[in-house]
Amino acid sequence: MPVGASGVYADMMGILQQYVSGILAESTVSQSLAAHGRSPSTFGPRDVDVVIEHAMIGLRMFCDPSRLPDLMIALADYCAAQHAQSDP
């Protein structure tokens, strides 16, 4: 885990690492964060949709196909929880 990573980032990585290797998860998410001008420390609830959508392009190629629906559901639940926390 990168030093100074946000809790939102750590939570997301915890989910991803249940489905793909830690190295693959970090690599894919790092590319997505960079593409959207974010870093592990600046990643917040408002960023989850766009970063996860971008990361899924790579993640779906490496996730066991039988587990891919579960990953997508876990990430959708994670996004919904982040939105609920960030809404006033």
C-alpha positions, 0 to 999 in steps of 0.5 A: 500500500502506498504511503499516505494512501487514503482510506477510500483507496485502501478499502477499494484495494482490499476489495480488488485484492480478493479477486486479483493479485495485489500487484495487478490491482495496484498497477491497474488502479495506478494507471486509472488514477493517473489518467484522472489526475488522482493519486492514492492519497488524493483519491476520494469518494467523488472519484470512485465511479470514474476510476473504477470504471477505467480500472475495470477495463484491465481488471476484467481481463485478469479476474477469473471469469467465474468470479467477475460478476461477484467483483462487479457487484462488490465494486457497485456496492462499494461505490454506492456506500461511498456516495452515501457517505459523501452525500450531505 
